[in-house]
């Protein structure tokens, strides 16, 4: 046993529960999502008086106007908004919910762990493709979209993690993802970096990905496996194996799991092409090459 049970005082707990239920109900309603996110953020940042003064026609400074406009996710852009192959209809909703998630993390209340974990878990039900029970999401977690991410039961994701679901990302039950981890589901062509390839990346049940590690697109971390600190996973990690290094290689099998695990020299296979997700762009799509490089080899 490594944790204590901690709870808020009864009065604070009741207030937290009431607020989370209130936001959940509004997000589940037919109400305009931009308006809901805006209202929640105005109140969380304690800016209601200034907001109503501005919307009532009072003069405000340019900086104050930008701040007040910024509570509305319709007035914001995210990096993933520029991605050509995204599902425009699904992204519209996930963008607004991402904005609420990210801006909540900038409030003082994001450091109230009991409140913040419950608030993010509620948001995950609206943002993710699927989210299981008893999940714990800590601070400054980012996603590409959110709607291509499936998370199982009793998952913990710690601070400063990036979960890239530009392709598809599946996280199994009881997975632990430590601080600073990046898990990817897309990659770029080595010659033409504007060509993006999307994959299905998997972190299976009971796996642990530890500090500052990276799981490359289209890889699978097997059941009950461990990815060591700062490892770079460029091939599949077999179930029950411990993989470390750059690139990550299996160095041992978890004690007691020897009979259930593949041999130590197994793993490392690059099966990502089997997990590639094809997409089509409209015939009239106006492609934008931000680099405009000459990719013709010399001679």
Residue pairs with C-beta under 8 A, 6 or more apart in sequence:
6 114
7 13
7 114
8 16
8 114
8 115
13 114
16 114
16 115
16 118
17 118
20 118
20 119
20 122
23 36
23 40
23 119
23 122
24 122
24 125
26 36
26 39
26 40
27 33
27 36
27 97
27 123
27 126
28 126
29 36
33 93
33 96
33 97
34 72
34 73
34 74
34 96
37 71
37 72
37 73
37 96
37 97
37 99
37 100
38 71
38 72
38 73
40 100
41 71
41 100
41 103
41 104
42 48
42 51
42 71
44 103
44 104
44 107
44 109
45 71
45 107
47 67
47 68
47 71
50 60
50 64
50 68
51 68
51 71
53 60
54 60
54 64
54 65
54 68
60 68
69 75
70 76
71 103
73 95
73 96
73 99
73 100
74 96
76 99
78 95
78 98
78 99
80 86
80 91
80 95
80 144
80 145
80 166
81 91
81 95
83 144
83 166
83 196
84 196
84 281
84 285
84 287
85 196
85 198
85 279
85 281
86 145
86 166
87 145
87 147
90 145
90 147
91 145
91 147
93 147
94 127
94 145
94 146
94 147
97 123
97 126
97 127
97 146
98 127
98 143
98 145
98 146
100 123
101 120
101 123
101 127
101 141
102 142
104 110
104 116
104 119
104 120
104 123
105 139
105 140
109 115
109 116
110 116
110 139
111 139
113 138
116 138
116 139
117 136
117 137
117 138
120 137
120 141
121 131
121 135
121 136
121 137
124 131
124 135
124 137
124 151
125 131
127 143
127 146
127 147
128 146
128 147
128 149
128 150
128 151
129 147
129 148
129 149
129 150
130 150
130 151
131 150
131 151
132 151
132 152
132 153
132 154
132 155
132 173
133 153
133 154
134 153
134 154
135 151
135 153
135 154
135 155
135 156
135 157
136 155
136 156
136 157
137 157
138 156
138 157
138 158
138 159
139 159
139 160
140 159
140 160
140 161
141 157
141 159
141 160
141 161
141 162
141 163
142 161
142 162
142 163
143 149
143 162
143 163
143 164
143 165
144 163
144 164
144 165
144 166
144 185
144 186
145 165
145 166
146 165
147 165
148 165
148 166
148 167
148 168
148 169
148 185
149 163
149 165
149 169
149 171
150 168
150 169
150 170
150 171
151 171
152 171
152 172
152 173
152 174
152 175
152 205
153 173
153 174
154 173
154 174
155 171
155 172
155 173
155 174
155 175
155 176
155 177
156 175
156 176
156 177
157 163
157 177
158 177
158 178
158 179
158 181
159 179
159 180
160 179
160 180
161 177
161 178
161 179
161 180
161 181
161 182
161 183
162 181
162 182
162 183
163 169
163 171
163 177
163 183
164 182
164 183
164 184
164 185
164 186
164 201
164 217
165 185
166 185
166 186
166 196
166 198
167 185
167 186
167 198
167 199
167 200
167 201
167 217
167 218
167 277
168 185
168 198
168 199
168 200
168 201
168 277
169 183
169 185
169 200
169 201
169 202
169 203
170 200
170 201
170 202
170 203
171 177
171 203
172 202
172 203
172 204
172 205
172 206
172 207
172 223
173 205
173 206
174 205
174 206
175 203
175 204
175 205
175 206
175 207
175 208
175 209
176 207
176 208
176 209
177 183
177 203
177 208
177 209
178 208
178 209
178 210
178 211
178 212
178 213
178 229
179 211
179 212
180 211
180 212
181 209
181 210
181 211
181 212
181 213
181 214
181 215
182 213
182 214
182 215
183 201
183 203
183 209
183 214
183 215
184 201
184 214
184 215
184 216
184 217
185 198
185 199
185 200
185 201
185 217
185 218
186 196
186 197
186 198
186 199
186 217
187 196
187 197
187 199
187 216
187 217
187 218
188 194
188 195
188 196
188 197
189 195
189 196
189 197
191 295
192 295
193 291
194 287
194 289
194 290
194 291
197 217
197 276
198 217
198 276
198 277
198 279
199 217
199 218
199 272
199 275
199 276
199 277
200 218
200 275
200 277
201 215
201 216
201 217
201 218
201 219
201 220
201 275
202 219
202 220
202 221
202 275
203 209
203 215
203 220
203 221
204 220
204 221
204 222
204 223
204 225
204 239
205 223
205 224
206 223
206 224
207 221
207 222
207 223
207 224
207 225
207 226
207 227
207 237
208 225
208 226
208 227
209 215
209 221
209 227
210 226
210 227
210 228
210 229
210 231
211 229
211 230
212 229
212 230
213 227
213 228
213 229
213 230
213 231
213 232
213 233
213 248
214 231
214 232
214 233
215 221
215 227
215 233
216 232
216 233
216 234
216 272
217 272
218 271
218 272
218 273
218 275
218 276
219 233
219 234
219 235
219 236
219 237
219 272
220 236
220 237
220 271
220 275
221 227
221 233
221 236
221 237
222 236
222 237
222 238
222 239
222 240
222 241
222 267
223 239
223 240
224 239
224 240
224 254
224 257
225 237
225 238
225 239
225 240
225 241
225 242
225 243
226 241
226 242
226 243
226 254
227 233
227 237
227 243
227 244
227 248
228 242
228 243
228 244
228 245
228 248
229 244
230 246
231 243
231 244
231 245
231 246
231 248
232 245
232 246
232 247
232 248
233 243
233 247
233 248
234 247
234 248
234 268
234 270
235 247
235 248
235 267
235 268
235 269
235 270
236 267
236 268
236 269
236 270
236 271
237 243
237 248
237 250
237 267
238 250
238 261
238 262
238 266
238 267
239 260
239 261
239 262
240 253
240 254
240 257
240 260
240 261
241 250
241 252
241 253
241 254
241 261
241 262
241 264
241 266
241 267
242 250
242 251
242 252
242 253
242 254
243 249
243 250
243 251
243 267
244 251
245 251
247 268
249 267
249 268
250 264
250 265
250 266
250 267
250 268
251 264
252 264
253 261
253 264
254 261
281 287
